[in-house]
Amino acid sequence: MSVIAESESQPAQQSVPARNVRTRRIAFDYPESDLPKYFADGDLLVSHILAMLSSFFPEGEDFFVRSVRNYRDQVTDPELKKQVAGFIGQEAIHGREHRRFNERLQHHGYPTAFVDRRTKIGLDRLAKSAPKAHQLAVTAALEHYTATIAEVLLSDERAQALSSVPEVRHIFLWHAVEESEHKSVAFDVFQQVSGDQTLRIRTMKITTWIFLGALFGNTLISLAKDRNAWNPVRLWGSLRKLRDNPFFTKDVWRRLTDYNRPDFHPDDHDATELLDRWRTELFGDHGELTDMLKRSEKTSAS
């Protein structure tokens, strides 16, 4: 059966629970003196991996917004319509802030602009060649990746310790909170406008190979441009540390592949308490980012 035919199957209409998907207008600064080249706690390899992951975000977030917006008029559930608006606002700001972060990384020699251009070319080709339902399925799949990574970061102190640079820590924690907040939005839109589980699962399997392959390939390119990466002692030491990295575990892989269950839903992994904690720590009365958020929102309003 073709992808187009599958995407025309009758969607399952289900009510969507209330969720806090709020657009927070915020802006980060990256003074040169405060951003070391190996910003991931001095680790060469992890710094390159995170830099390449960040390089995907600006064009990736724009693609996510477009794929959901394609179906905005078909969303009838009032709660989901509200969440779609929050999703679009959050993703737009994520793309903007990671582009600014990536510009700083480019100054340190990371090929972020190159990866940004390659990502745009690939996603533009996908948008021109694939049915809209397939594009939405790709977005739902990648949103599961970002939510999984986000919740590992929010729940594991080892992951949080990967960066001692305040601005880097803040952008990733802020991004992680909002990825977890809206992790079900693209999925729920897909369920309401398509509901084709065969398409959803097959798209995830294909997307996994493409995404991981692109991340691996771009990380190799980034390492090849770094003179320090040619030091076998330093590179081997960094590779050995990956064994204890909280993002590269069997539990993380099991959670990622859990998406391939026909009855899967992102809410199966409940992050309510985790989000309550981090909203307070970051945006509460005495939160780490409260003053920054207020300044940014005041500037936007003026």
N, C-alpha and C positions, 0 to 999 in steps of 0.2 A: 504494500500500500504506500502511496506517495506521501511525502510530508504535507503537501497541500491538502490532500484528502483527509489525512489524519487530523489536521488542524481544524477541519470543519465538523468534527464530531460534537455532539450535543454537550455543552458545558454543564457542570453541576452547580446550581445556584445555592449557595449557602451563606448564611449571615456571618458577618465578620465581627469578632469581639472588639471592644474598644481598646485602643492602644495609644500611648503617648508618642506621637511622631511629630516632634516640634522642630521647626527651622530655627536654628540659633545662628545669628549673624556675628561672626567672630573673625578676627584677623591676627595672624601670628607674625612675629618678626624674627629674623635670623641674622643677627649681627655676626660679621665674619669672625670676630675673636671668640665668639661663643659656640661656634659650630666646627668642631674638629673633623678632619676627613673621615676618620673611623668613628662615627658617631654612635655606633652600637657597642658602647662600653669598650671601645678600643679594638673590637674584634674585626679583623679584615674581611673574612668571608661573609659574616652576617651583615656587615655594613653594606657590602655589595648586593647581597640578596634583597635587603630592605630598600636600597636605592632603586633597584630594578622593579621591585613591586610598586613602589611609589610612582615610578615612571609610567606605569599602566593606568594610573588612576584618572588623570585629567580627561583623556579621550574615552576611557572606559566609563567614567561616570556620565559623560555626555551621551554615550550610546545607551546607557541604562535609562536615562531620562527620556530619550526619544522613543525607545521601545515601549515604555509604559504609557507615554503620552499618546502613542498611536491608538490606544484603546481607551483613553480617558473618557470619551463620550459614550462608550458602551458600558461603563461601570455604573450600575444602578443603586448599589448599596450605599446609603448616605455615609456610613462610617468609613467604608473603604474609599469613597471619594475624598473624604477629609484626609485619610492617610496617604492617598496618592499625592495630594497637594503638599503634605509634609515631606514625603519621599523626594519629590522633585526639588523642593527647596533645599533639603539637606544635601542631596547629591550635587547640586549646582555649586554649593559652597565648598564641598569636599574637593571637587575638581579645581576650583580656583586656588584654594590653599595649598594643595599638593603641587600645583604648577609653580607657585612661588617657592615652595620648598625645593622642588626639582631644579629651579634656576640656581639656587645656592649650591646644590650638589654638583651641578654642571661646572661651577667654578672650581670645585675640588677634583675635577677630572672624570667624574662619572658620566657616561654617555646618555644622560637622561633625555636630551633633545632628540638624539637619534632614535631612541626607543619610543619616544612620544610620536615621532613621525611614522615609524613602522606600525605602531598601534593604530594610528588614524587611518593609514592605508588599508590595513586588514579589516577594520571595523566598517569602513566605508564600502569596501567590496561586499562584506556580509550584508549590509543594509540594502545594497542594490540587487543582490542575487537571491537572498533568502526571503521566504514569505514572512510577513510580520509576526505570525504566531511563532515561527521558529526563532526570530530575533528576541521575542519576549521569553521564550524558553531558555535561550542563552543567558539572558539577564537573570532569570530566576536561579539558574545553575550557579552563575558566578556570585550572586548575592549569598548563596549558601556557603561558598568558599570564604567570602569576606566576613560573614557572620561567625563562622567557625573560628577563623583566625582572631577575630575581635574578642570572642568570649574566652579563648585561651589567654589572650593578653590581659583581660580584665580579671580572670580568676586565678592566674598563676603568678606568684611573686617573682619567680625566676624570669618570666617573660617581661615583667615590668622593670626588672633590673638590667635589661639589655641596653638601656640608655640612661645615662646619668645626666644628659644634657636637657635642661628643663624644657626648652622649646620643642625638641624632638619628642620627648616623653609626652608633652601636652598635646601635640597634634595627633599622635597615634592613639592616645587615650580618648580624646574627644571624638576622633573618627570612629574608634571602636564602639563607644557608647551609642552613637547614632546608627552605625551599621546593625547593631543588635536591636535597636528600637524599631528599625524598619525592615528587618530581615524577612518578614512575611508578606510585605506589600506586593512585590512583583509576582511572588508565588500565588497570592490570592487573586490578583488580577488575571493571571494565566488560568487559574481554576475556573473563574467566572466566565471568561470569554472563550475558553477552549476546553479545558478539562481533559485533554488527551494525555493520559499517563504514559502511553508508549512513546509519544513524541517527547515528553518531558524527560523520561529516563534515558532514552537514546541520545538526546541532546546533551545531557550531563556527561555521559560516557565519552562522547566525542570532544566536548568542551574540556574535559579533564586532560586529555592527551595534548590538546592544542595549548591550553594555558600552562601546564607544567613544562611542556617542551619549550614554549616561548620564554618562560622564566629561567629555565636552565640555560638555554642558548644565549640569552641576553646577559646573564650573569657571567658566562664564560667570556663574552666579548668585553664586558666591563673589567673583569680580572686581567684579561690580556693587555689592557691599556694601562694597568697599574704596575709600575716597576717593582713595588714591594711584593706583589703576588708572585713574582718570579723567584722569590727567595723560598726554596723548598722547606726550610725549617719553619719559617713563619706560616706558610700555607698549610703544611701538614699539621701544625699545632692548631690552627683554626679549624681544619677539617675534623680533627679528633673531638673538638668541643661540640660538634653537631650531635654527637651521641647523647649528650645531656640537654640538648636544646628542647624546650617544651613544645615547640611547633612541629617537631619531627618525631612524633611518637605513633605507636600503633593505635592508641585511643583517638588521636586526631584523625587518622586515616579511616578508622571505623565510623567516626561521626560523619566524615565527608561522604563515605559510600552509603551511609544510612539513607541518603537522599534517593537512592535507587529502589527503595521499597514503594510498591504501588500506593500504599496507604500513608506515605510519609507526609508530614507537615512540619514546617520550621518550628512551630510552637511545641513540638514534641520535646524539644530541648528548652526547658523553661529557664529563662534568665531574669525573671521578675525581681528576685531579691538582689541579684548581682547589679541590675540596672538601678534599683533604688539606692544601693550603697554608693555607686559611682556618680549618680546625679547629685547626691548630697556632697560627695568629696570634691567634685569638680564645679558644680553650679549652685550649691547651697549658699546660705547666708555668709559662710566663711570659706567657700569653695576656692580651690586653686585657680579657677578660671573666671570666677564671678566678676572681678573688677575688669578683666579684659573683655568679657562679654558685655558689660554695661557700657564701657567706653566705645566699643564697636557699634552697639545698637544706638547710642546717642549720636555718633558720627553719621550713621545711616539716616537717622531721622532729621538731622539738621540740613 
